[in-house]
Structures are given as C-alpha cells and as structure tokens.
C-alpha cells in the first residue's frame, strides 16, 4: 500500500493547542499519510512532536517520523544561523520514517522521493 499526501493549510491547525496539533499530526502519520503543513511548526512544536513520537514507535508497525522543515532563501538561513525565529517558514513535511527520502536541499529547492 502506498502513502497518501495531505496538504494542510494553516487555517486547519491555527486554533489547535500544541498538544492537539501534535496528536492530529501523529494520528495522520501513523496511518501512512505524508503531511505538508503550511506555515510549518515552531521549534518547540517540532521537539514535542519528536518526543511524543518516541512513545508510539512499534518496530512491526510504526518506525517513527521524518521531519523536514523547509523555507528557502538567505533570510531564513541567517535567521537559523543567529538563532532567531524565522518569520517566513514556508512549510514542514511530516511523514512516516520510511515514506520519504531527501534527494536535494539546496539554494531554496527541496527535492524528495516518495517511497512506495
């Protein structure tokens, strides 16, 4: 069975608490859905997602997640370099660990392969 890809607009998650957002993401990803989240996740949300994922790992069914935060441009790189919160984070991809592979992430272009 292949993977489903859901493009999730910011309006879908903006009113959720951090805990609700993490639960929403994990429920989808555990059902073999790749999520592309508009506006991405904050560093705190990413950390909480990783911690919560560790509690759900089952080596026969769910091997964890792959988390890819993507925003192109020099302004984003400088914000990350100096530890500032980026204001224009483009999106975050959250997928089952075995679902995607990053092929290229350079000069504002992200290329991924979806495994079947």
C-alpha positions as CSV (number, residue, x, y, z in Angstrom):
1,X,0.0,0.0,0.0
2,X,1.3,3.4,-0.9
3,X,1.3,6.7,1.0
4,X,-1.3,9.4,0.9
5,X,-0.1,13.0,0.8
6,X,-2.2,15.7,2.6
7,X,-1.5,19.4,2.1
8,X,-2.7,21.0,5.3
9,X,-3.5,24.8,5.2
10,X,-2.5,26.9,8.2
11,X,-6.3,27.5,8.9
12,X,-6.7,23.8,9.7
13,X,-4.3,23.9,12.6
14,X,-4.1,27.5,13.7
15,X,-6.7,27.2,16.5
16,X,-5.4,23.9,17.9
17,X,-3.3,23.8,21.1
18,X,0.2,22.4,20.7
19,X,-1.0,19.1,22.2
20,X,-3.9,18.9,19.8
21,X,-1.7,19.7,16.8
22,X,0.8,17.0,17.8
23,X,-2.0,14.5,18.2
24,X,-3.5,15.4,14.9
25,X,-0.1,15.0,13.1
26,X,0.7,11.7,14.8
27,X,-2.7,10.2,14.1
28,X,-2.4,11.0,10.4
29,X,1.3,9.9,10.0
30,X,0.6,6.6,11.8
31,X,-2.0,5.9,9.1
32,X,0.7,6.2,6.4
33,X,-0.1,9.8,5.5
34,X,2.5,12.3,4.5
35,X,1.6,15.8,5.7
36,X,2.7,19.0,4.1
37,X,2.0,21.7,6.7
38,X,1.6,25.3,5.5
39,X,3.5,27.7,7.8
40,X,5.4,24.8,9.4
41,X,6.0,24.0,13.0
42,X,7.8,26.1,15.6
43,X,11.0,24.6,17.1
44,X,9.1,23.9,20.3
45,X,6.3,22.0,18.4
46,X,9.0,20.0,16.5
47,X,10.6,19.0,19.8
48,X,7.3,18.0,21.3
49,X,6.4,16.0,18.2
50,X,9.7,14.1,18.3
51,X,9.3,13.3,22.0
52,X,5.7,12.1,21.5
53,X,6.7,10.0,18.5
54,X,9.1,8.1,20.6
55,X,6.3,6.8,22.8
56,X,4.4,5.4,19.7
57,X,7.3,3.5,18.0
58,X,6.4,-0.1,17.3
59,X,9.0,-1.8,15.2
60,X,6.5,-4.0,13.5
61,X,4.0,-1.2,12.6
62,X,5.4,2.3,13.1
63,X,9.1,3.1,12.8
64,X,8.8,6.8,13.6
65,X,8.7,10.0,11.6
66,X,10.8,12.0,9.2
67,X,10.5,15.7,9.8
68,X,11.6,18.1,7.1
69,X,11.3,21.9,7.7
70,X,11.7,23.9,4.5
71,X,11.9,27.5,3.7
72,X,14.2,28.9,1.0
73,X,16.2,32.0,0.8
74,X,19.1,33.7,2.6
75,X,16.9,35.4,5.1
76,X,15.9,32.0,6.5
77,X,19.5,30.7,6.7
78,X,20.6,33.9,8.6
79,X,17.7,33.6,11.0
80,X,18.7,30.0,11.7
81,X,22.3,30.8,12.0
82,X,21.7,33.6,14.6
83,X,19.0,31.6,16.5
84,X,16.2,34.0,15.5
85,X,12.7,32.7,14.9
86,X,12.0,32.8,11.2
87,X,9.0,34.8,10.2
88,X,8.5,33.2,6.8
89,X,8.8,29.5,7.3
90,X,7.3,28.0,4.2
91,X,6.2,24.5,5.3
92,X,7.0,21.4,7.2
93,X,6.7,17.9,5.9
94,X,6.0,15.2,8.4
95,X,6.0,11.6,7.1
96,X,6.4,8.0,8.2
97,X,10.1,7.4,8.5
98,X,10.2,5.0,5.6
99,X,8.0,7.2,3.3
100,X,10.3,9.9,2.0
101,X,13.9,10.5,1.2
102,X,15.5,13.9,0.7
103,X,17.3,13.9,-2.6
104,X,18.3,17.6,-2.7
105,X,18.0,20.6,-0.4
106,X,20.0,23.5,-1.8
107,X,19.5,27.0,-3.0
108,X,15.9,27.1,-1.9
109,X,14.9,23.9,-3.8
110,X,13.8,20.8,-1.9
111,X,13.6,17.5,-3.8
112,X,12.2,14.4,-2.1
113,X,11.4,10.9,-3.3
114,X,8.3,9.2,-2.0
115,X,8.9,5.5,-1.5
116,X,6.2,3.0,-2.3
